[in-house]
């Protein structure tokens, strides 16, 4: 029987060795570098970083989201998010509207320019993921997603489920 397989034909997930887990961890590091490489090049041309990318991504996914909701999703300090948002607003990529019900809230929306940048960034990542998924096959895609969801903290899983339910 092959290493890591069970007599029932599936992977013996409970019997992974430390070496197999280390290889998986390293694969995640290198895959993340690949996943972020194309957007990083696009962002660097505009003097933006990954924090700008994440903000743009989640504002796109939840138009009108509040600053507090974005803080919760991104897990960053208010000060660092405000720095990123100030740049995006000043550069005409994001617009901020005062809440209609609670005037203390700020609701965030992408402008046309912000939506165009979001498309460029996400197209690059979708192309890479599409190629990887095709190479790995449908069973691997489903398994990979299960692994990613199982690695999420409960708070992050709730955010993920909310976005997933939007069906975009």
C-alpha positions as CSV (number, residue, x, y, z in Angstrom):
1,X,0.0,0.0,0.0
2,X,1.3,3.5,-0.9
3,X,2.5,5.8,1.8
4,X,-0.4,7.9,3.3
5,X,-3.2,5.7,1.8
6,X,-5.7,3.7,3.8
7,X,-7.0,0.3,3.0
8,X,-10.3,2.0,2.0
9,X,-8.7,3.8,-1.0
10,X,-8.7,7.3,0.5
11,X,-5.8,9.2,2.1
12,X,-5.1,8.1,5.6
13,X,-5.4,11.7,6.8
14,X,-5.1,10.8,10.5
15,X,-1.7,9.1,9.7
16,X,0.2,11.9,8.0
17,X,3.8,12.1,9.1
18,X,5.4,15.3,10.2
19,X,7.4,15.2,7.0
20,X,4.2,15.1,4.9
21,X,2.7,17.9,6.9
22,X,5.9,20.0,6.5
23,X,5.8,19.5,2.7
24,X,2.1,20.7,2.8
25,X,3.1,23.7,4.8
26,X,5.9,24.6,2.4
27,X,3.6,24.0,-0.6
28,X,1.2,26.6,1.0
29,X,4.0,29.1,1.4
30,X,5.2,28.7,-2.2
31,X,1.6,28.6,-3.6
32,X,0.8,31.8,-1.8
33,X,3.8,33.5,-3.4
34,X,2.6,32.4,-6.8
35,X,-1.0,33.4,-6.0
36,X,0.1,36.9,-5.0
37,X,2.9,37.4,-7.6
38,X,0.7,38.7,-10.4
39,X,-1.4,41.1,-8.3
40,X,1.8,42.3,-6.5
41,X,3.3,43.3,-9.9
42,X,0.1,45.2,-10.8
43,X,-0.1,46.9,-7.4
44,X,3.6,47.8,-7.4
45,X,3.1,49.9,-10.5
46,X,0.6,52.0,-8.6
47,X,2.6,52.0,-5.3
48,X,0.0,49.9,-3.5
49,X,0.5,46.8,-1.5
50,X,-1.5,43.7,-0.5
51,X,-3.5,45.6,2.2
52,X,-4.9,47.7,-0.6
53,X,-5.7,44.6,-2.6
54,X,-7.5,43.0,0.3
55,X,-9.5,46.1,0.9
56,X,-10.5,46.5,-2.7
57,X,-11.4,42.8,-2.9
58,X,-13.7,42.8,0.0
59,X,-15.3,46.2,-0.8
60,X,-16.1,44.7,-4.2
61,X,-17.6,41.6,-2.7
62,X,-19.7,43.6,-0.2
63,X,-20.6,47.0,-1.7
64,X,-21.6,49.4,1.0
65,X,-19.8,47.4,3.7
66,X,-18.9,49.4,6.8
67,X,-15.4,50.2,7.9
68,X,-16.1,48.2,11.1
69,X,-17.1,45.1,9.0
70,X,-14.0,45.5,6.9
71,X,-11.9,45.7,10.1
72,X,-13.4,42.5,11.3
73,X,-12.8,40.7,8.0
74,X,-9.2,41.9,7.5
75,X,-8.1,41.6,11.2
76,X,-6.1,44.8,11.0
77,X,-5.9,47.8,13.3
78,X,-8.2,50.8,12.6
79,X,-5.1,53.0,12.1
80,X,-3.6,50.8,9.4
81,X,-7.0,50.3,7.6
82,X,-7.6,54.1,7.7
83,X,-4.2,54.7,6.1
84,X,-5.1,52.2,3.3
85,X,-8.6,53.6,2.8
86,X,-7.4,57.2,2.8
87,X,-5.1,56.4,-0.1
88,X,-7.8,54.5,-2.0
89,X,-10.3,57.4,-1.5
90,X,-7.7,60.1,-2.4
91,X,-6.8,58.1,-5.5
92,X,-10.4,57.9,-6.6
93,X,-10.7,54.1,-6.3
94,X,-13.1,54.0,-3.3
95,X,-15.9,56.3,-2.2
96,X,-17.0,56.6,1.4
97,X,-20.6,57.5,2.3
98,X,-21.9,58.5,5.7
99,X,-24.5,56.0,7.0
100,X,-28.1,56.9,6.6
101,X,-29.2,55.3,9.9
102,X,-26.0,55.8,11.9
103,X,-24.1,58.9,10.9
104,X,-21.0,57.5,12.6
105,X,-20.8,54.7,10.1
106,X,-18.9,55.0,6.8
107,X,-20.1,52.8,3.9
108,X,-17.5,51.9,1.3
109,X,-18.0,51.5,-2.5
110,X,-15.6,51.0,-5.4
111,X,-15.6,53.7,-8.0
112,X,-15.4,52.8,-11.7
113,X,-11.6,53.1,-11.5
114,X,-11.6,50.9,-8.3
115,X,-13.8,48.3,-10.0
116,X,-11.4,48.2,-13.0
117,X,-8.4,47.7,-10.8
118,X,-10.3,45.0,-8.8
119,X,-11.1,43.2,-12.1
120,X,-7.5,43.4,-13.2
121,X,-6.3,41.9,-9.9
122,X,-8.9,39.2,-9.6
123,X,-8.6,38.2,-13.3
124,X,-4.9,37.5,-12.7
125,X,-5.7,35.4,-9.7
126,X,-8.6,33.6,-11.3
127,X,-6.4,32.7,-14.3
128,X,-3.8,31.2,-12.0
129,X,-6.4,29.3,-10.0
130,X,-8.2,28.1,-13.1
131,X,-5.0,26.6,-14.5
132,X,-4.1,25.0,-11.2
133,X,-7.6,23.5,-10.8
134,X,-7.6,22.1,-14.3
135,X,-4.2,20.6,-13.7
136,X,-5.3,19.0,-10.4
137,X,-8.8,17.8,-11.4
138,X,-12.2,18.1,-9.9
139,X,-11.7,15.8,-7.0
140,X,-8.6,17.7,-5.9
141,X,-10.5,21.0,-6.2
142,X,-13.2,19.8,-3.8
143,X,-10.6,18.4,-1.4
144,X,-8.5,21.5,-1.5
145,X,-11.5,23.7,-0.7
146,X,-12.4,21.4,2.2
147,X,-8.9,21.7,3.6
148,X,-8.9,25.5,3.3
149,X,-12.3,25.8,5.0
150,X,-11.2,23.4,7.8
151,X,-8.1,25.6,8.4
152,X,-10.3,28.8,9.0
153,X,-11.0,30.1,12.4
154,X,-14.7,30.2,13.3
155,X,-14.9,34.0,12.8
156,X,-13.3,33.8,9.4
157,X,-15.5,30.9,8.4
158,X,-18.6,33.0,9.2
159,X,-17.3,35.8,7.0
160,X,-16.5,33.3,4.3
161,X,-20.0,31.7,4.5
162,X,-21.6,35.2,4.2
163,X,-19.6,35.9,1.1
164,X,-20.2,32.4,-0.4
165,X,-23.9,32.8,0.1
166,X,-23.9,36.0,-2.0
167,X,-23.2,33.7,-5.0
168,X,-20.9,36.2,-6.9
